Amino acid sequence: MSIAATKTNKMPDKIKVNGVILVDKPQGMTSQQVVSKVKYLFKSPNHDSKKAGHTGTLDPMATGLLPICLGEATKFSHYQLDADKSYQATILLGSQTDTGDADGQIVAKEVIPSFDAARLEEVAQQFLGAQQQIPPMYSALKKDGKKLYEYARAGIEIDRPPRDIVIKAIDLTELDAKQLQLTVTCSKGTYVRVLAEDIAKVLGTLGHLTALRRVQVGDFHIDAAIALADLETLALDGRQAHLLPVDACINLEAELALTAEQCARVQMGQRLNVIEQLTDDLRSYISATVEQQHSHDENSVAQQNGDDDKGDDRQGNSEALLPYEIPVDIRLVNEQGQFIGLGAVSLNGRLQPKKLIQL
């Protein structure tokens, strides 16, 4: 067969799988193993599901909500990586493990003092709000290219700087004399294992997690998730029916409709002047977001100056721009209302394309 004939008979391109699926992660699997399984379940001779990723790691022991982005949806996964998350956990008091959960080895034991509902409420309130937390050694954080748990398994302790976290809501309930149920909503980067250990310490004992279940990520709730085993029993079209849209992770409501010509231009990376398309609602949204960004920058600078007493070059990037020049992220749609990606627009009408989808 000639080269020309080979090119002529080339197989058509596969259909790329795009969207978000909410999986109820089973116990005993890593988050990456779940992603690999989902990629396999959406693959077919006609479908390409190679590009995929999750929006926040769950430990192997943990179960619950794991949003997985496929194809073009991976471009917007950071919105859920940064989102608040809610968990239900069981804390076993009286013993500490090297990992902070039931997968580890017990390294210390302590007597469990008596407590009542009032004491648990008092302890819970101590953990509410902004605070700092030292990440555990048994974590996937990296130091010099190696994950911390690799150092931990080698018996090496690495210095870990504390990280800023926020506990948005917290409740402690007694299950029995040795076990507590912890329900918590927290900011990204919070280790519930460490929180459980710290709670036990305040109670005057030791503790570790025996169960952890994530029930919410941003606006996604566990009730909308499908168990991995159930997904596997479905035919391919049934699995595809569980896919949410490409933009499901995006929590922006503001959007701008572009003409066909404008869509073609932004797809080529060109900036646009959309001053005449800015509605009053959109202008109000941009102004409010700019003000919010400005307040956040001021607070960050004030905190940094207070921490190290250096107030010279610590201005936010937006400080160099005038208010009407500061860009704000918005959704972009075509004339039919179909989502085409994200752009950054300012009050002066300048639109910069950011992340656009290719379907």
C-alpha positions as CSV (number, residue, x, y, z in Angstrom):
1,M,0.0,0.0,0.0
2,S,1.3,3.4,-0.9
3,I,1.9,6.2,1.6
4,A,-0.8,8.3,-0.1
5,A,-3.3,5.4,0.3
6,T,-2.3,5.1,3.9
7,K,-3.0,8.8,4.5
8,T,-6.3,8.5,2.7
9,N,-7.4,5.6,4.9
10,K,-6.3,7.2,8.1
11,M,-8.7,6.5,11.0
12,P,-10.9,9.5,12.0
13,D,-10.0,11.3,15.1
14,K,-11.5,10.0,18.3
15,I,-14.2,11.9,20.2
16,K,-12.6,13.6,23.2
17,V,-14.4,13.0,26.4
18,N,-15.1,16.4,28.1
19,G,-16.9,17.2,31.4
20,V,-16.9,16.6,35.1
21,I,-18.1,13.5,36.9
22,L,-18.7,13.3,40.7
23,V,-17.4,10.1,42.0
24,D,-18.0,8.6,45.5
25,K,-14.5,7.4,46.1
26,P,-14.2,3.9,47.8
27,Q,-12.0,3.2,50.7
28,G,-8.5,1.7,50.0
29,M,-7.9,3.5,46.6
30,T,-5.7,6.5,46.1
31,S,-7.3,9.5,44.3
32,Q,-5.0,8.9,41.3
33,Q,-6.1,5.3,41.1
34,V,-9.7,6.5,40.9
35,V,-8.8,8.9,38.1
36,S,-7.1,6.1,36.2
37,K,-10.2,3.9,36.6
38,V,-12.5,6.7,35.4
39,K,-10.3,7.3,32.4
40,Y,-10.5,3.6,31.5
41,L,-14.3,3.5,32.0
42,F,-14.8,6.4,29.5
43,K,-12.4,5.0,26.9
44,S,-13.7,3.2,23.8
45,P,-12.4,2.6,20.3
46,N,-14.2,5.9,19.4
47,H,-13.6,7.9,22.6
48,D,-10.4,9.5,24.0
49,S,-10.4,10.0,27.7
50,K,-6.6,10.3,28.3
51,K,-6.8,13.8,29.8
52,A,-8.2,13.7,33.3
53,G,-7.5,14.9,36.8
54,H,-9.2,15.3,40.2
55,T,-9.8,18.5,42.2
56,G,-8.3,17.6,45.5
57,T,-6.7,14.5,47.0
58,L,-8.4,12.2,49.4
59,D,-6.3,9.8,51.5
60,P,-6.6,6.0,50.6
61,M,-8.5,5.5,53.9
62,A,-11.0,8.3,53.1
63,T,-14.2,7.9,51.1
64,G,-16.6,10.4,49.5
65,L,-16.8,13.1,47.0
66,L,-14.1,13.3,44.4
67,P,-14.9,15.5,41.4
68,I,-12.9,14.4,38.3
69,C,-12.4,16.6,35.3
70,L,-12.1,15.1,31.8
71,G,-10.8,16.7,28.7
72,E,-11.4,20.5,28.4
73,A,-12.9,20.6,31.9
74,T,-9.3,20.1,33.3
75,K,-8.6,23.7,32.4
76,F,-11.0,24.9,35.1
77,S,-10.3,22.4,37.9
78,H,-8.5,25.0,40.0
79,Y,-11.9,26.5,40.9
80,Q,-12.7,23.4,42.9
81,L,-9.1,22.9,44.2
82,D,-9.5,26.3,45.9
83,A,-13.0,25.7,47.1
84,D,-14.1,25.0,50.7
85,K,-14.6,21.4,51.5
86,S,-16.8,19.6,54.1
87,Y,-16.1,16.3,55.9
88,Q,-17.5,13.9,58.4
89,A,-14.9,12.0,60.4
90,T,-14.6,9.6,63.4
91,I,-11.9,10.3,66.0
92,L,-10.8,7.4,68.2
93,L,-9.4,8.8,71.4
94,G,-6.6,7.4,73.6
95,S,-4.1,6.5,70.9
96,Q,-1.9,8.2,68.3
97,T,-0.6,6.7,65.0
98,D,2.3,7.8,62.9
99,T,0.0,8.7,60.0
100,G,-2.8,10.3,62.0
101,D,-5.3,7.7,60.8
102,A,-6.1,4.0,61.1
103,D,-3.7,3.1,58.3
104,G,-0.7,3.9,60.5
105,Q,1.0,2.2,63.5
106,I,0.1,3.2,67.1
107,V,3.1,5.1,68.5
108,A,1.6,6.4,71.8
109,K,-1.3,5.9,74.1
110,E,-3.0,8.1,76.7
111,V,-5.8,7.9,79.2
112,I,-9.1,9.4,78.0
113,P,-10.6,12.0,80.4
114,S,-14.3,12.3,80.9
115,F,-16.2,14.9,78.8
116,D,-19.7,16.0,78.0
117,A,-21.6,17.8,75.2
118,A,-20.8,21.2,76.8
119,R,-17.1,20.4,76.9
120,L,-17.2,19.3,73.2
121,E,-18.9,22.5,72.2
122,E,-16.3,24.5,74.1
123,V,-13.4,22.7,72.3
124,A,-15.0,23.0,68.9
125,Q,-15.4,26.7,69.3
126,Q,-11.6,27.0,69.9
127,F,-10.9,25.7,66.4
128,L,-13.4,28.0,64.6
129,G,-12.0,30.6,62.3
130,A,-8.6,31.5,60.8
131,Q,-5.5,29.7,62.1
132,Q,-2.3,28.0,61.2
133,Q,-1.7,24.3,60.8
134,I,1.5,22.3,60.4
135,P,1.1,19.7,57.6
136,P,1.7,16.1,58.6
137,M,4.8,14.2,57.5
138,Y,2.6,11.5,55.9
139,S,1.4,13.8,53.1
140,A,1.9,14.3,49.4
141,L,3.5,17.7,49.9
142,K,7.0,17.8,48.3
143,K,10.4,18.8,49.6
144,D,13.3,18.9,47.1
145,G,11.3,16.9,44.6
146,K,10.3,14.1,47.1
147,K,7.0,13.6,48.8
148,L,7.0,14.1,52.5
149,Y,5.6,10.6,53.1
150,E,8.7,9.2,51.4
151,Y,10.9,10.9,54.0
152,A,8.6,9.7,56.7
153,R,8.9,6.1,55.7
154,A,12.7,6.5,55.8
155,G,12.4,7.8,59.3
156,I,13.4,11.3,58.3
157,E,11.6,14.3,59.9
158,I,11.4,17.4,57.6
159,D,10.7,20.9,58.9
160,R,7.2,22.0,57.7
161,P,6.2,25.6,57.8
162,P,2.7,26.2,59.1
163,R,0.0,27.0,56.6
164,D,-2.9,29.4,56.9
165,I,-6.3,27.7,57.0
166,V,-9.8,28.7,58.0
167,I,-12.3,26.5,59.8
168,K,-15.7,27.7,58.6
169,A,-17.9,25.4,60.6
170,I,-17.2,22.7,63.1
171,D,-19.3,20.3,65.3
172,L,-18.2,17.6,67.7
173,T,-20.6,14.9,68.9
174,E,-19.9,12.0,71.3
175,L,-20.4,8.6,69.7
176,D,-19.3,6.7,72.9
177,A,-16.7,7.1,75.7
178,K,-13.9,6.6,73.2
179,Q,-15.2,8.0,69.9
180,L,-16.2,11.4,68.5
181,Q,-17.9,12.4,65.3
182,L,-16.3,15.5,63.7
183,T,-18.2,17.5,61.1
184,V,-16.2,20.3,59.6
185,T,-16.2,22.8,56.7
186,C,-12.8,24.2,56.0
187,S,-10.6,26.0,53.5
188,K,-8.3,24.3,51.0
189,G,-5.2,22.8,52.4
190,T,-6.7,21.7,55.7
191,Y,-5.6,18.3,57.0
192,V,-8.5,16.8,59.0
193,R,-6.1,14.2,60.4
194,V,-4.1,17.0,62.1
195,L,-7.3,18.7,63.2
196,A,-8.4,15.5,64.9
197,E,-5.1,15.1,66.7
198,D,-5.2,18.8,67.9
199,I,-8.8,18.3,69.1
200,A,-7.7,15.2,71.1
201,K,-4.8,17.2,72.6
202,V,-7.1,20.0,73.8
203,L,-9.3,17.3,75.4
204,G,-6.2,16.1,77.3
205,T,-5.5,12.9,75.4
206,L,-4.4,11.5,72.0
207,G,-6.4,10.6,69.0
208,H,-6.5,9.6,65.4
209,L,-9.0,9.2,62.6
210,T,-10.7,5.9,62.0
211,A,-13.1,7.1,59.3
212,L,-13.1,10.2,57.0
213,R,-15.8,11.0,54.4
214,R,-15.8,14.1,52.2
215,V,-19.4,15.2,51.7
216,Q,-19.0,18.5,49.8
217,V,-16.6,20.4,47.5
218,G,-17.6,23.9,46.7
219,D,-21.2,23.6,45.4
220,F,-20.8,19.9,44.6
221,H,-22.5,17.5,47.2
222,I,-22.0,13.8,47.8
223,D,-25.7,13.2,47.0
224,A,-25.0,13.9,43.4
225,A,-22.0,11.5,43.2
226,I,-22.0,8.0,41.8
227,A,-20.1,5.1,43.4
228,L,-17.2,3.9,41.3
229,A,-18.6,0.3,41.4
230,D,-22.0,1.6,40.1
231,L,-20.3,3.6,37.3
232,E,-18.5,0.4,36.2
233,T,-21.8,-1.5,35.8
234,L,-23.2,1.0,33.3
235,A,-22.8,0.9,29.5
236,L,-20.7,3.8,28.0
237,D,-23.7,5.9,27.2
238,G,-25.0,5.5,30.8
239,R,-21.6,6.6,32.1
240,Q,-21.7,9.6,29.8
241,A,-25.1,10.6,31.2
242,H,-23.4,11.3,34.5
243,L,-21.0,13.8,33.0
244,L,-21.6,17.4,34.0
245,P,-20.8,20.2,31.6
246,V,-17.2,21.4,30.9
247,D,-17.8,24.5,32.9
248,A,-19.3,22.8,35.9
249,C,-16.3,23.7,38.2
250,I,-16.5,27.4,37.4
251,N,-18.3,29.4,40.1
252,L,-18.5,32.6,38.1
253,E,-22.0,33.9,37.3
254,A,-21.0,37.0,35.2
255,E,-20.9,36.3,31.5
256,L,-20.5,38.1,28.2
257,A,-22.0,37.1,24.9
258,L,-19.7,37.4,21.9
259,T,-20.6,37.6,18.2
260,A,-19.4,34.9,15.9
261,E,-16.6,37.2,14.6
262,Q,-15.5,38.0,18.2
263,C,-15.5,34.3,19.1
264,A,-13.2,33.6,16.2
265,R,-10.9,36.4,17.3
266,V,-10.6,35.3,20.9
267,Q,-9.9,31.8,19.8
268,M,-6.9,33.2,18.1
269,G,-5.8,34.9,21.3
270,Q,-6.7,38.4,20.2
271,R,-7.8,41.1,22.6
272,L,-11.2,42.8,22.0
273,N,-12.8,46.1,22.9
274,V,-16.2,45.3,24.3
275,I,-17.0,48.6,25.9
276,E,-20.4,48.8,24.2
277,Q,-21.4,45.3,25.3
278,L,-20.9,46.0,29.0
279,T,-24.3,46.0,30.6
280,D,-25.1,47.9,33.9
281,D,-25.1,44.6,35.7
282,L,-21.8,43.6,34.3
283,R,-20.2,46.9,35.2
284,S,-21.5,46.6,38.7
285,Y,-20.1,43.1,39.0
286,I,-16.7,44.3,37.7
287,S,-16.6,47.2,40.1
288,A,-17.6,45.1,43.1
289,T,-14.9,42.5,42.3
290,V,-12.2,45.1,41.8
291,E,-13.1,46.6,45.2
292,Q,-12.9,43.1,46.8
293,Q,-9.5,42.5,45.2
294,H,-8.3,45.8,46.4
295,S,-9.4,45.1,50.0
296,H,-7.8,41.7,49.8
297,D,-4.5,43.2,48.6
298,E,-4.5,45.8,51.3
299,N,-5.1,43.1,54.0
300,S,-2.3,40.9,52.6
301,V,0.2,43.8,52.5
302,A,-0.7,44.8,56.1
303,Q,-0.3,41.2,57.3
304,Q,3.1,40.9,55.6
305,N,4.3,44.2,56.9
306,G,3.2,43.1,60.4
307,D,5.0,39.8,60.0
308,D,8.4,41.0,58.9
309,D,8.2,44.8,59.1
310,K,9.2,45.2,55.5
311,G,6.8,47.4,53.6
312,D,8.8,48.3,50.5
313,D,7.9,46.2,47.4
314,R,5.0,44.1,48.6
315,Q,2.2,45.6,46.6
316,G,-0.3,43.4,44.7
317,N,-0.1,43.2,40.9
318,S,-3.3,45.3,40.6
319,E,-1.7,48.2,42.5
320,A,0.1,49.3,39.3
321,L,-3.2,49.7,37.4
322,L,-6.0,52.2,37.7
323,P,-9.4,50.9,38.9
324,Y,-10.9,51.0,35.5
325,E,-7.9,49.0,34.1
326,I,-8.1,46.1,36.5
327,P,-9.3,42.9,34.8
328,V,-11.9,40.6,36.2
329,D,-12.6,37.0,35.2
330,I,-15.9,36.4,33.4
331,R,-17.5,33.6,31.5
332,L,-17.6,33.9,27.7
333,V,-20.5,32.5,25.6
334,N,-21.4,32.6,21.9
335,E,-24.5,34.0,20.4
336,Q,-26.3,30.7,21.1
337,G,-25.4,30.9,24.8
338,Q,-22.9,28.1,24.6
339,F,-19.9,28.4,26.9
340,I,-16.6,29.0,25.1
341,G,-14.2,29.8,27.9
342,L,-13.0,32.4,30.3
343,G,-11.9,36.0,29.7
344,A,-10.7,38.9,31.8
345,V,-12.5,42.2,31.2
346,S,-12.0,45.6,32.7
347,L,-14.3,48.7,33.0
348,N,-12.5,50.3,30.1
349,G,-13.9,47.5,27.9
350,R,-10.7,45.7,27.2
351,L,-11.3,41.9,27.0
352,Q,-8.3,39.5,27.2
353,P,-9.1,35.8,26.4
354,K,-7.7,33.5,29.1
355,K,-8.8,29.8,28.9
356,L,-10.8,28.8,25.9
357,I,-12.2,25.4,25.2
358,Q,-11.7,23.4,22.0
359,L,-14.7,21.1,21.4
